[in-house]
Structures are given as structure tokens and as C-alpha cells.
Amino acid sequence: MKPNNLLTATIITRNAATTLERCLQSVVWVDEIIVIDSGSNDNTLEIAKKLAHKVKYHEWAGFGAQKRYAANLATNNWILSIDADEWLSPELTSSIQKLMQQQSIPNAGYLMNCRNQFMDQWLLHGEGYPDSHLRLFDRRYGNWQERSVHEQVEINGTIGHLKGDLLHQSAQSLSQYLIKQNNYTQLQAELLYAQGKKATIIDLLLRPVWRFIRIYFLRLGILDGIPGLVHVMIGCFNTFSKYAKLRELQTMDKSQI
């Protein structure tokens, strides 16, 4: 790789022992690996120390802030940010390596398709694929938003799209997946509340229905069989749950007046 195109991979963790080694092995070729842990009590740290160049503790500050902290610790400007339950496909690895070997990289950031494994099946439609995310970027032109959930990289520059998939295992089990979704919807509701948003009867009734129509029929989630149906139904309930929790926050606020 060219000296000015050195690459750092950043991963945030908490109790990620079941998936972390596969994640780290997929990026073992990069110039630097940084793992930021927020208090694991399983074997996460032992796994990280075997393969990462830097392993540091940082008190949990939200998904966006945690990832931004990791990017700011990097020795290199080019950042590959992936989650502990994700790993690079061979095609995506090749795409990134070829890009880093160029004399001049044409864009400030790069999207990649995320392929989701759910109920032991790779989803090929609906919300499961292609699920594009910007995960490779030059931090001189952007960085992670400091959002608690649904965080994104904000880039001041052009954005390209890489070939190959970022592979994602949604959860070890359906029960674990539901626990994660309950946490995400709470964070989403709190974020909407902080922004002054209000939950209406329209949000509760129509948004989940429209999500089902859009994902299951228009984006062909129906072709993913039972896993595709379960995935979209949970997603629709997440939409309902998010606004129900926002309504609860509104009610609690009124009761304190």
C-alpha cells in the first residue's frame, strides 16, 4: 500500500466474544486494528488483544460517539469501521485492498452493501439486502455523528460504492435479536423525544403498515420465505414500539408538570 493510504480498522465491543474473532480475522491484513471496549465481562478482551494493535476501554457514550472516539484514536486517516458481528467478504476485501493501492483515491468515503444473516439464512431482499452503509472514509473529510443510535458518517466530499458485501450476523438467536431491538427502539424513542418529536395515532397505525407494504411487497421481502416474513414483522413492530415509547415519554413529561 502507498504510505499515504494506510488503513485503520476500528471496532467497538461489549461482550462480543462469540463473533469478534471472525470479525478481526477478516481485517487482519490492514495496517492498524483498534478495538474500543465498553466493559465486557466475557472473553472479548482476550480475543481482541491477540489480533488488535490497540485495545482500550471507553465508557459507553452511544453508538455514534463510541465509533467517533475509535476513529479519532487511529494513526491513519483512512478508517474502516465495522461492528463486532460483521466481517468482510473476500470480494469486499479485494475491493478495499485495490482501492488503498491507488496513487490517488478518488472519493472521500465509500458505501458497501451489508448482507444480513437472519434465522440461519442470508436475506436477499427487503431490508436485508442490499443494505448500504458508509463504512470506509477519510477522517480528514468526515467522521461519525455523535448519535446514540442510527449513527451515520457525515462526509464533506464525494462518495463511491465498493463491490463486495459486508456480512452481518443479526444475532445468535431470535431471543437475542428481540432483546437488541427492544434496546434500539428505546434509544430511537429517546432521540425523537429529545428532538421535540410527537407520536400521533397516525404514526402508531399507519407507519407499521406502510413499512410492511414497502419492505415485504415493494422490496420483495416476500421472496426470503419465513425468515423474511419474521424479519419484516419484527421491523414493523419496532416501528410501532418506537412511537409507543415516544408517546409514553410524552405522557410522563406531562405528568411531571
TORKOL-4160 file (C-alpha; in steps of 0.2 Angstrom, whole numbers, padded with zeros to 4 digits, m for minus):
257
<pt num="1" X="0000" Y="0000" Z="0000"/>
<pt num="2" X="0005" Y="0018" Z="m0003"/>
<pt num="3" X="0011" Y="0026" Z="0013"/>
<pt num="4" X="m0002" Y="0040" Z="0012"/>
<pt num="5" X="m0016" Y="0026" Z="0010"/>
<pt num="6" X="m0013" Y="0017" Z="0026"/>
<pt num="7" X="m0029" Y="0010" Z="0034"/>
<pt num="8" X="m0035" Y="0008" Z="0051"/>
<pt num="9" X="m0050" Y="m0004" Z="0056"/>
<pt num="10" X="m0060" Y="0001" Z="0071"/>
<pt num="11" X="m0072" Y="m0010" Z="0081"/>
<pt num="12" X="m0082" Y="m0006" Z="0096"/>
<pt num="13" X="m0086" Y="m0020" Z="0108"/>
<pt num="14" X="m0096" Y="m0026" Z="0123"/>
<pt num="15" X="m0097" Y="m0044" Z="0126"/>
<pt num="16" X="m0094" Y="m0049" Z="0108"/>
<pt num="17" X="m0084" Y="m0065" Z="0111"/>
<pt num="18" X="m0094" Y="m0076" Z="0100"/>
<pt num="19" X="m0092" Y="m0065" Z="0085"/>
<pt num="20" X="m0076" Y="m0055" Z="0087"/>
<pt num="21" X="m0063" Y="m0067" Z="0081"/>
<pt num="22" X="m0071" Y="m0069" Z="0064"/>
<pt num="23" X="m0073" Y="m0050" Z="0063"/>
<pt num="24" X="m0054" Y="m0047" Z="0067"/>
<pt num="25" X="m0048" Y="m0061" Z="0056"/>
<pt num="26" X="m0057" Y="m0053" Z="0041"/>
<pt num="27" X="m0047" Y="m0037" Z="0043"/>
<pt num="28" X="m0030" Y="m0044" Z="0050"/>
<pt num="29" X="m0022" Y="m0038" Z="0034"/>
<pt num="30" X="m0025" Y="m0019" Z="0037"/>
<pt num="31" X="m0011" Y="m0008" Z="0044"/>
<pt num="32" X="m0019" Y="m0005" Z="0061"/>
<pt num="33" X="m0034" Y="m0013" Z="0071"/>
<pt num="34" X="m0041" Y="m0003" Z="0086"/>
<pt num="35" X="m0054" Y="m0011" Z="0097"/>
<pt num="36" X="m0064" Y="0000" Z="0109"/>
<pt num="37" X="m0072" Y="m0009" Z="0123"/>
<pt num="38" X="m0086" Y="m0003" Z="0135"/>
<pt num="39" X="m0085" Y="m0015" Z="0149"/>
<pt num="40" X="m0085" Y="m0033" Z="0143"/>
<pt num="41" X="m0086" Y="m0047" Z="0156"/>
<pt num="42" X="m0084" Y="m0062" Z="0144"/>
<pt num="43" X="m0068" Y="m0066" Z="0133"/>
<pt num="44" X="m0069" Y="m0051" Z="0122"/>
<pt num="45" X="m0054" Y="m0043" Z="0128"/>
<pt num="46" X="m0043" Y="m0059" Z="0127"/>
<pt num="47" X="m0048" Y="m0061" Z="0109"/>
<pt num="48" X="m0045" Y="m0043" Z="0105"/>
<pt num="49" X="m0028" Y="m0042" Z="0112"/>
<pt num="50" X="m0022" Y="m0057" Z="0101"/>
<pt num="51" X="m0026" Y="m0048" Z="0085"/>
<pt num="52" X="m0028" Y="m0029" Z="0088"/>
<pt num="53" X="m0014" Y="m0017" Z="0089"/>
<pt num="54" X="m0024" Y="m0006" Z="0102"/>
<pt num="55" X="m0037" Y="m0011" Z="0114"/>
<pt num="56" X="m0044" Y="0002" Z="0125"/>
<pt num="57" X="m0058" Y="0005" Z="0137"/>
<pt num="58" X="m0070" Y="0019" Z="0134"/>
<pt num="59" X="m0086" Y="0021" Z="0145"/>
<pt num="60" X="m0101" Y="0019" Z="0134"/>
<pt num="61" X="m0106" Y="0035" Z="0126"/>
<pt num="62" X="m0119" Y="0030" Z="0112"/>
<pt num="63" X="m0115" Y="0021" Z="0096"/>
<pt num="64" X="m0110" Y="0036" Z="0086"/>
<pt num="65" X="m0099" Y="0044" Z="0100"/>
<pt num="66" X="m0091" Y="0027" Z="0103"/>
<pt num="67" X="m0086" Y="0025" Z="0085"/>
<pt num="68" X="m0080" Y="0043" Z="0083"/>
<pt num="69" X="m0069" Y="0040" Z="0098"/>
<pt num="70" X="m0062" Y="0025" Z="0090"/>
<pt num="71" X="m0059" Y="0034" Z="0073"/>
<pt num="72" X="m0050" Y="0049" Z="0082"/>
<pt num="73" X="m0038" Y="0037" Z="0090"/>
<pt num="74" X="m0032" Y="0030" Z="0073"/>
<pt num="75" X="m0014" Y="0033" Z="0067"/>
<pt num="76" X="m0020" Y="0033" Z="0049"/>
<pt num="77" X="m0033" Y="0045" Z="0041"/>
<pt num="78" X="m0042" Y="0031" Z="0031"/>
<pt num="79" X="m0054" Y="0022" Z="0043"/>
<pt num="80" X="m0063" Y="0006" Z="0040"/>
<pt num="81" X="m0077" Y="0005" Z="0054"/>
<pt num="82" X="m0086" Y="m0012" Z="0056"/>
<pt num="83" X="m0096" Y="m0020" Z="0070"/>
<pt num="84" X="m0090" Y="m0035" Z="0080"/>
<pt num="85" X="m0104" Y="m0045" Z="0072"/>
<pt num="86" X="m0099" Y="m0041" Z="0055"/>
<pt num="87" X="m0085" Y="m0047" Z="0043"/>
<pt num="88" X="m0078" Y="m0044" Z="0026"/>
<pt num="89" X="m0082" Y="m0055" Z="0011"/>
<pt num="90" X="m0067" Y="m0060" Z="0000"/>
<pt num="91" X="m0074" Y="m0048" Z="m0014"/>
<pt num="92" X="m0075" Y="m0033" Z="m0002"/>
<pt num="93" X="m0058" Y="m0037" Z="0005"/>
<pt num="94" X="m0051" Y="m0037" Z="m0013"/>
<pt num="95" X="m0060" Y="m0020" Z="m0017"/>
<pt num="96" X="m0053" Y="m0011" Z="m0002"/>
<pt num="97" X="m0036" Y="m0018" Z="m0005"/>
<pt num="98" X="m0036" Y="m0012" Z="m0023"/>
<pt num="99" X="m0043" Y="0005" Z="m0018"/>
<pt num="100" X="m0029" Y="0008" Z="m0005"/>
<pt num="101" X="m0016" Y="0003" Z="m0018"/>
<pt num="102" X="m0021" Y="0018" Z="m0029"/>
<pt num="103" X="m0009" Y="0033" Z="m0030"/>
<pt num="104" X="m0024" Y="0044" Z="m0028"/>
<pt num="105" X="m0041" Y="0039" Z="m0020"/>
<pt num="106" X="m0055" Y="0047" Z="m0030"/>
<pt num="107" X="m0068" Y="0049" Z="m0016"/>
<pt num="108" X="m0069" Y="0054" Z="0002"/>
<pt num="109" X="m0079" Y="0039" Z="0008"/>
<pt num="110" X="m0086" Y="0023" Z="0002"/>
<pt num="111" X="m0103" Y="0014" Z="0004"/>
<pt num="112" X="m0103" Y="m0005" Z="0005"/>
<pt num="113" X="m0118" Y="m0017" Z="0004"/>
<pt num="114" X="m0122" Y="m0026" Z="0020"/>
<pt num="115" X="m0129" Y="m0044" Z="0018"/>
<pt num="116" X="m0139" Y="m0049" Z="0034"/>
<pt num="117" X="m0140" Y="m0067" Z="0040"/>
<pt num="118" X="m0156" Y="m0070" Z="0050"/>
<pt num="119" X="m0163" Y="m0086" Z="0057"/>
<pt num="120" X="m0148" Y="m0095" Z="0048"/>
<pt num="121" X="m0152" Y="m0089" Z="0031"/>
<pt num="122" X="m0145" Y="m0075" Z="0021"/>
<pt num="123" X="m0158" Y="m0062" Z="0017"/>
<pt num="124" X="m0158" Y="m0057" Z="m0002"/>
<pt num="125" X="m0172" Y="m0044" Z="m0002"/>
<pt num="126" X="m0182" Y="m0032" Z="0008"/>
<pt num="127" X="m0172" Y="m0023" Z="0022"/>
<pt num="128" X="m0160" Y="m0037" Z="0022"/>
<pt num="129" X="m0151" Y="m0034" Z="0006"/>
<pt num="130" X="m0144" Y="m0023" Z="m0001"/>
<pt num="131" X="m0142" Y="m0013" Z="0015"/>
<pt num="132" X="m0129" Y="0000" Z="0010"/>
<pt num="133" X="m0118" Y="0009" Z="0023"/>
<pt num="134" X="m0104" Y="0021" Z="0023"/>
<pt num="135" X="m0090" Y="0012" Z="0032"/>
<pt num="136" X="m0074" Y="0017" Z="0023"/>
<pt num="137" X="m0069" Y="0035" Z="0024"/>
<pt num="138" X="m0055" Y="0048" Z="0026"/>
<pt num="139" X="m0057" Y="0056" Z="0043"/>
<pt num="140" X="m0050" Y="0072" Z="0036"/>
<pt num="141" X="m0066" Y="0074" Z="0027"/>
<pt num="142" X="m0079" Y="0067" Z="0039"/>
<pt num="143" X="m0082" Y="0056" Z="0054"/>
<pt num="144" X="m0096" Y="0048" Z="0064"/>
<pt num="145" X="m0111" Y="0058" Z="0070"/>
<pt num="146" X="m0112" Y="0058" Z="0089"/>
<pt num="147" X="m0129" Y="0050" Z="0089"/>
<pt num="148" X="m0135" Y="0037" Z="0102"/>
<pt num="149" X="m0142" Y="0026" Z="0088"/>
<pt num="150" X="m0144" Y="0025" Z="0069"/>
<pt num="151" X="m0127" Y="0034" Z="0068"/>
<pt num="152" X="m0120" Y="0038" Z="0051"/>
<pt num="153" X="m0104" Y="0045" Z="0044"/>
<pt num="154" X="m0105" Y="0063" Z="0038"/>
<pt num="155" X="m0094" Y="0066" Z="0023"/>
<pt num="156" X="m0089" Y="0083" Z="0015"/>
<pt num="157" X="m0084" Y="0076" Z="m0002"/>
<pt num="158" X="m0089" Y="0063" Z="m0015"/>
<pt num="159" X="m0094" Y="0045" Z="m0011"/>
<pt num="160" X="m0091" Y="0030" Z="m0020"/>
<pt num="161" X="m0098" Y="0012" Z="m0019"/>
<pt num="162" X="m0087" Y="m0004" Z="m0017"/>
<pt num="163" X="m0090" Y="m0021" Z="m0024"/>
<pt num="164" X="m0092" Y="m0035" Z="m0012"/>
<pt num="165" X="m0103" Y="m0037" Z="0004"/>
<pt num="166" X="m0100" Y="m0033" Z="0022"/>
<pt num="167" X="m0108" Y="m0049" Z="0030"/>
<pt num="168" X="m0118" Y="m0047" Z="0046"/>
<pt num="169" X="m0125" Y="m0060" Z="0058"/>
<pt num="170" X="m0140" Y="m0051" Z="0066"/>
<pt num="171" X="m0140" Y="m0062" Z="0082"/>
<pt num="172" X="m0135" Y="m0079" Z="0089"/>
<pt num="173" X="m0154" Y="m0082" Z="0092"/>
<pt num="174" X="m0171" Y="m0074" Z="0089"/>
<pt num="175" X="m0172" Y="m0071" Z="0108"/>
<pt num="176" X="m0156" Y="m0061" Z="0107"/>
<pt num="177" X="m0162" Y="m0052" Z="0092"/>
<pt num="178" X="m0178" Y="m0046" Z="0100"/>
<pt num="179" X="m0168" Y="m0040" Z="0116"/>
<pt num="180" X="m0157" Y="m0030" Z="0104"/>
<pt num="181" X="m0172" Y="m0022" Z="0095"/>
<pt num="182" X="m0180" Y="m0018" Z="0111"/>
<pt num="183" X="m0165" Y="m0008" Z="0116"/>
<pt num="184" X="m0164" Y="0000" Z="0099"/>
<pt num="185" X="m0182" Y="0006" Z="0099"/>
<pt num="186" X="m0180" Y="0014" Z="0117"/>
<pt num="187" X="m0164" Y="0023" Z="0111"/>
<pt num="188" X="m0174" Y="0029" Z="0095"/>
<pt num="189" X="m0189" Y="0035" Z="0105"/>
<pt num="190" X="m0177" Y="0045" Z="0117"/>
<pt num="191" X="m0169" Y="0053" Z="0102"/>
<pt num="192" X="m0185" Y="0058" Z="0094"/>
<pt num="193" X="m0191" Y="0065" Z="0111"/>
<pt num="194" X="m0175" Y="0075" Z="0113"/>
<pt num="195" X="m0178" Y="0082" Z="0095"/>
<pt num="196" X="m0196" Y="0088" Z="0101"/>
<pt num="197" X="m0205" Y="0075" Z="0090"/>
<pt num="198" X="m0223" Y="0069" Z="0095"/>
<pt num="199" X="m0231" Y="0052" Z="0092"/>
<pt num="200" X="m0248" Y="0053" Z="0084"/>
<pt num="201" X="m0261" Y="0040" Z="0081"/>
<pt num="202" X="m0256" Y="0041" Z="0063"/>
<pt num="203" X="m0238" Y="0036" Z="0067"/>
<pt num="204" X="m0245" Y="0021" Z="0078"/>
<pt num="205" X="m0257" Y="0015" Z="0065"/>
<pt num="206" X="m0250" Y="0019" Z="0048"/>
<pt num="207" X="m0231" Y="0019" Z="0049"/>
<pt num="208" X="m0230" Y="0000" Z="0053"/>
<pt num="209" X="m0242" Y="m0005" Z="0039"/>
<pt num="210" X="m0233" Y="0006" Z="0026"/>
<pt num="211" X="m0217" Y="m0002" Z="0032"/>
<pt num="212" X="m0224" Y="m0019" Z="0029"/>
<pt num="213" X="m0230" Y="m0015" Z="0012"/>
<pt num="214" X="m0214" Y="m0006" Z="0007"/>
<pt num="215" X="m0202" Y="m0020" Z="0013"/>
<pt num="216" X="m0212" Y="m0036" Z="0010"/>
<pt num="217" X="m0220" Y="m0032" Z="m0006"/>
<pt num="218" X="m0212" Y="m0017" Z="m0015"/>
<pt num="219" X="m0194" Y="m0023" Z="m0010"/>
<pt num="220" X="m0198" Y="m0041" Z="m0012"/>
<pt num="221" X="m0195" Y="m0047" Z="0006"/>
<pt num="222" X="m0208" Y="m0060" Z="0002"/>
<pt num="223" X="m0195" Y="m0069" Z="m0008"/>
<pt num="224" X="m0185" Y="m0073" Z="0008"/>
<pt num="225" X="m0198" Y="m0085" Z="0014"/>
<pt num="226" X="m0201" Y="m0087" Z="0033"/>
<pt num="227" X="m0186" Y="m0078" Z="0039"/>
<pt num="228" X="m0190" Y="m0064" Z="0028"/>
<pt num="229" X="m0208" Y="m0063" Z="0035"/>
<pt num="230" X="m0201" Y="m0064" Z="0053"/>
<pt num="231" X="m0188" Y="m0051" Z="0049"/>
<pt num="232" X="m0201" Y="m0038" Z="0042"/>
<pt num="233" X="m0214" Y="m0042" Z="0055"/>
<pt num="234" X="m0201" Y="m0038" Z="0069"/>
<pt num="235" X="m0197" Y="m0022" Z="0059"/>
<pt num="236" X="m0215" Y="m0017" Z="0059"/>
<pt num="237" X="m0217" Y="m0020" Z="0077"/>
<pt num="238" X="m0201" Y="m0010" Z="0080"/>
<pt num="239" X="m0209" Y="0005" Z="0071"/>
<pt num="240" X="m0225" Y="0003" Z="0082"/>
<pt num="241" X="m0214" Y="0001" Z="0098"/>
<pt num="242" X="m0203" Y="0016" Z="0094"/>
<pt num="243" X="m0218" Y="0028" Z="0093"/>
<pt num="244" X="m0227" Y="0019" Z="0108"/>
<pt num="245" X="m0212" Y="0023" Z="0119"/>
<pt num="246" X="m0211" Y="0040" Z="0112"/>
<pt num="247" X="m0229" Y="0043" Z="0117"/>
<pt num="248" X="m0225" Y="0036" Z="0134"/>
<pt num="249" X="m0211" Y="0049" Z="0136"/>
<pt num="250" X="m0223" Y="0062" Z="0131"/>
<pt num="251" X="m0236" Y="0056" Z="0144"/>
<pt num="252" X="m0223" Y="0055" Z="0158"/>
<pt num="253" X="m0217" Y="0073" Z="0154"/>
<pt num="254" X="m0235" Y="0080" Z="0155"/>
<pt num="255" X="m0237" Y="0071" Z="0172"/>
<pt num="256" X="m0222" Y="0080" Z="0179"/>
<pt num="257" X="m0229" Y="0097" Z="0175"/>
